[in-house]
Amino acid sequence: MEKAYKLEFSGEQKGSLYVNCCGLSRTDPLHSFGPALKPHYLIHYILSGKGKLSIGGKEYPLEEGYGFLITPDELVFYQADEKDPWTYVWVGFGGAQAAEYVGNMGLSVKQPVFKSDRSEEFYRIVKDMMEHNTFGMSNELRRNGQLGIFLSLIAESAAVSEKALEDRTNIYVEKAVAFIQSNYCNAIKITDVADYVCINRSYLYTLFQKWMGISPQQFLTAFRITKASELLQLTSLPIESIAFSCGYSDPMVFAKAFRQTKKMSPTAYRKEALKGEGRRNKEHLKQVEDYLGNILTDI
C-alpha cells in the first residue's frame, strides 16, 4: 500500500502556469500506477529507492536522483522496485504556456527522464506547496511561484540541457529575436543578446546564419531601421528623438545606418513618405467626388 500525502487544487484554473496537485509518496514494494492516463502534466522526482517507468513504448529503470515527466492523455505505467521501493515527490501542473515550458526544458514523451542532484530543494518546494494549501490569492501565487522554481531546477539539469541540442538550436534564435524585438530601443549589443540566451557570440552568429541567412547584427540593425521608418512615416518626432527611440545614442550613427539600409537619409525618407500620403489622400478624395457625382447624376 502506498503511503501518500497529496493535495489537489480544484476549481477553474487560469493563467500561463499553475499547480493542479502535489504530493509525497513512500511506496510499498511493487506498488504501481496504470497503465492509465493523466489529464495534466505531472513530474515525479525520486528521493530514494528504485522503480521503472513505461511510456511511449519504452521502459526506463530509475533510481534516486532521477525524475520523469508524464504528459497529458499519454498512456503511462510506473512501478516501485520489489526490494528497494521508491519515495518521490510530485507536482501536477497546467496552463497556457505549460507545453512551451516543458518543450524548452527538453522533456517530452520521447525524452521523459531527467537527472538532478537537487533532491533537498525539490522536497522543500513541494513541502512548501503543501503547507500553503488553502484557497486564496496569496497561497495560489505562492504555489505557482514555487512551481516556477521547481521547473527551473529541472531546466538546470545537464541531462536535459544536452538533449538533442542540434534539434533545438532554433530555440536560441527564437529567444534572441524576441529579446531584440523587446529591447531594440535600448543601447543593446550582440553580446547582450548572446548573454541572454546563454551562448557565446560566435555560436549565436552561426545559428543566425543557419536559420535566418543573416548575422545577429544585421537583424538588429534591420529591425531598428524598420521601427525608425514607421516613426518617420507616422509621427512628427525630430530625427534625433527617433534615433534615441530606436537604440541609437548618436544621431549621426543612426543617419549613416539608415542611409545604408534605405539608400536615402531619414529626412528624405520622411519627405517621400509624406508625398506618398498626399497622393493617397488625393486619390481617395477623387473617389469620393466621383461617387458623389454618380449619385447626383442618378437623381
C-alpha positions, -999 to +999 in steps of 0.1 A: +000+000+000+013+035-009+017+060+019+009+092+002+004+128+013-012+147-015-032+178-023-054+186-053-064+221-060-099+221-075-118+248-093-112+266-126-076+273-132-064+301-154-031+316-163+002+307-181+013+282-155-004+268-124-003+239-099-030+212-102-017+189-075+013+179-055+024+153-030+049+130-014+047+092-016+066+064+002+056+033-017+054-004-009+072-030-030+058-033-065+033-005-059+022+007-094+001+031-113-016+023-147-015+017-175-037+049-174-039+085-184-034+117-166-053+149-176-024+173-170+014+174-169+029+155-140+066+154-128+079+130-103+113+133-086+128+102-068+141+110-034+152+074-026+147+038-039+142+024-073+114+017-098+106+017-135+086+039-159+069+028-191+057+055-216+058+060-253+066+023-259+098+024-239+107+013-204+131+033-181+147+019-149+150+048-125+166+054-091+173+082-066+182+115-082+161+109-114+128+123-123+103+117-150+075+136-169+040+123-177+023+143-204-015+148-207-035+119-221-005+097-227-008+061-215+017+055-187+027+028-162+052+031-134+061+007-106+082+006-075+111-018-071+103-051-053+134-049-029+140-011-028+107+007-034+110+044-042+100+075-024+092+105-045+076+139-046+054+150-075+038+181-089+010+183-115+005+214-135-011+230-165-015+264-181-014+282-215+024+280-215+029+247-198+036+228-231+061+255-242+080+254-209+082+216-209+094+216-245+120+242-239+133+222-209+139+193-234+113+170-219+088+150-240+072+116-244+104+106-263+126+121-236+107+119-203+136+114-179+160+139-163+187+137-136+194+162-108+212+163-075+189+189-060+168+165-040+166+186-009+154+216-029+127+195-047+115+182-014+114+217+002+095+232-027+067+205-026+066+207+012+061+245+009+033+240-017+015+216+007+019+240+036+002+268+016-028+247+006-059+268+013-080+288-010-069+324-016-048+346-039-018+347-016-015+309-014-022+304-051+006+329-060+029+311-036+022+277-050+026+288-086+058+307-078+072+275-063+062+257-094+084+281-114+113+273-091+106+236-093+108+237-131+139+259-131+158+232-112+149+207-139+159+232-166+194+234-150+198+197-153+228+189-176+210+157-188+182+179-201+202+208-215+224+184-235+195+165-250+191+168-288+209+201-289+211+201-327+173+198-330+167+226-305+192+253-317+164+273-334+151+279-299+182+301-293+174+321-324+137+325-314+146+337-280+173+361-294+148+375-319+123+381-291+149+398-270+158+421-298+122+429-305+116+438-269+149+458-264+158+474-297+150+508-282+178+503-257+216+505-264+219+467-266+248+449-283+250+415-297+270+403-267+239+413-246+217+391-268+241+362-266+244+365-228+206+365-226+202+332-244+233+318-226+256+311-256+287+328-269+286+354-296+303+333-323+278+305-318+249+329-320+263+342-353+265+306-366+229+299-356+215+331-372+233+324-404+219+288-404+183+297-396+179+332-410+206+337-435+219+369-419+240+378-389+226+389-355+239+424-360+222+426-394+189+416-379+193+441-351+200+469-375+172+459-399+147+458-370+158+492-357+156+508-391+122+493-397+109+508-365+126+541-373+108+541-407+075+536-390+081+566-367+093+588-397+060+580-415+036+581-386+050+608-363+065+643-365+092+635-340+126+651-346+152+628-362+172+629-331+143+616-310+137+588-334+173+578-333+172+576-295+139+557-296+155+531-318+185+524-296+210+549-312+228+572-288+244+591-317+220+606-344+249+606-369+254+569-365+217+564-369+216+585-401+245+565-416+228+532-408+195+544-422+211+556-454+229+523-459+197+504-455+172+527-472+195+544-497+184+578-486+186+600-455+159+599-427+148+634-438+145+624-474+126+592-465+101+613-444+095+637-474+089+607-498+065+592-473+046+625-470+044+628-508+030+593-509+005+600-483-006+631-502-011+611-534-032+586-515-053+614-500-059+629-534-068+596-549-093+589-520-108+624-524-113+618-562-130+585-555-154+603-530-161+630-556-167+605-583-191+586-561-210+618-551-211+628-588-227+595-598-253+598-571-262+634-582-264+622-618-288+595-609-310+620-590 
